[in-house]
Amino acid sequence: MNAEEFWAILHAMPESPPVFFRLYYNESGEPITYSMEDLPGTYIDVDPETYARAPMNVRVQAGHLIELKSAVRKLAPADSGTPCHPNNVAIVVPKTESHQRWIMKTHEFN
């Protein structure tokens, strides 16, 4: 094969189909799946970065992707809050007994 034959074969190749990144979602805007396939259902196009991350803490509203904040709640020792047994946070004790106070803290992240 010479160079001319190579270029002739290369130019005769069909064009590859376009690449698209989609988020399929249900009627309430909750994500179902991210896909590069043409599936039945409602979808929006997303950018490659969003597709790679594939976040599930999102909603689709009016054709736009909205990322929801995630929150983690956990107990933390504090000066105020519910008095609990010093060795077991599940046992609530009167303020008059030896105790450790606990409060619920929320940490939000995106």
C-alpha positions as CSV (number, residue, x, y, z in Angstrom):
1,M,0.0,0.0,0.0
2,N,1.4,3.4,-0.9
3,A,0.5,6.8,0.5
4,E,-2.1,7.6,-2.0
5,E,-4.0,4.3,-1.3
6,F,-3.8,5.0,2.4
7,W,-5.3,8.5,2.1
8,A,-8.0,7.2,-0.3
9,I,-9.0,4.6,2.3
10,L,-8.9,7.1,5.1
11,H,-11.1,9.6,3.1
12,A,-13.6,6.9,2.2
13,M,-14.3,6.0,5.9
14,P,-17.7,7.1,7.1
15,E,-17.9,9.9,9.6
16,S,-18.2,8.8,13.2
17,P,-21.5,9.7,14.9
18,P,-21.5,12.7,17.2
19,V,-20.8,12.1,20.9
20,F,-23.4,13.3,23.4
21,F,-23.7,13.0,27.1
22,R,-27.2,12.8,28.6
23,L,-28.9,12.7,31.9
24,Y,-32.2,10.8,31.8
25,Y,-34.7,11.9,34.5
26,N,-38.2,11.1,35.7
27,E,-41.3,13.4,35.9
28,S,-40.3,14.9,39.2
29,G,-36.8,15.8,37.9
30,E,-34.9,13.1,39.7
31,P,-32.0,11.5,37.8
32,I,-32.5,8.0,36.4
33,T,-29.2,7.4,34.6
34,Y,-26.4,9.1,32.8
35,S,-25.8,7.7,29.3
36,M,-24.2,8.2,25.9
37,E,-26.9,6.0,24.3
38,D,-30.1,7.2,22.7
39,L,-32.6,5.7,25.3
40,P,-36.3,6.2,25.5
41,G,-37.3,8.8,28.1
42,T,-36.8,12.4,29.0
43,Y,-33.3,13.7,29.1
44,I,-31.1,16.8,29.1
45,D,-27.7,17.2,27.5
46,V,-24.8,17.6,30.1
47,D,-21.2,18.6,29.6
48,P,-18.4,15.9,29.7
49,E,-17.3,17.0,33.2
50,T,-20.8,16.5,34.7
51,Y,-21.1,13.2,32.8
52,A,-17.8,12.0,34.3
53,R,-18.8,12.9,37.8
54,A,-22.4,11.6,37.4
55,P,-23.8,13.3,40.5
56,M,-27.0,11.9,41.8
57,N,-27.7,14.8,44.1
58,V,-29.3,16.8,41.3
59,R,-32.7,17.8,40.0
60,V,-33.8,18.9,36.6
61,Q,-36.1,21.9,36.7
62,A,-37.3,23.7,33.6
63,G,-34.6,22.0,31.5
64,H,-31.7,23.0,33.8
65,L,-29.6,20.9,36.0
66,I,-29.6,22.0,39.7
67,E,-27.1,20.5,42.1
68,L,-28.5,20.0,45.6
69,K,-26.4,20.5,48.6
70,S,-25.5,17.4,50.6
71,A,-25.7,17.4,54.3
72,V,-24.2,15.1,57.0
73,R,-25.7,15.3,60.5
74,K,-23.8,13.9,63.4
75,L,-23.6,14.3,67.2
76,A,-20.9,16.4,68.6
77,P,-19.9,17.0,72.3
78,A,-20.8,20.5,73.5
79,D,-21.4,22.7,76.5
80,S,-25.1,22.7,75.9
81,G,-27.5,20.1,74.6
82,T,-28.8,16.8,75.8
83,P,-27.0,15.3,78.9
84,C,-26.0,11.7,78.2
85,H,-24.1,9.0,80.1
86,P,-20.3,9.6,79.8
87,N,-19.7,6.2,78.2
88,N,-22.9,5.8,76.1
89,V,-24.5,8.6,74.0
90,A,-27.7,6.5,73.7
91,I,-28.5,6.8,77.4
92,V,-30.0,10.2,78.5
93,V,-29.4,11.0,82.1
94,P,-30.6,13.8,84.5
95,K,-28.5,16.9,84.7
96,T,-27.6,16.1,88.3
97,E,-25.7,12.9,87.3
98,S,-22.2,12.9,85.7
99,H,-22.8,13.4,82.0
100,Q,-21.5,14.6,78.7
101,R,-23.7,17.0,76.7
102,W,-24.2,16.4,72.9
103,I,-25.7,18.5,70.1
104,M,-26.6,17.6,66.5
105,K,-24.3,19.4,64.0
106,T,-24.9,19.6,60.3
107,H,-22.1,19.8,57.8
108,E,-23.1,20.9,54.3
109,F,-21.0,20.3,51.3
110,N,-21.4,20.2,47.6
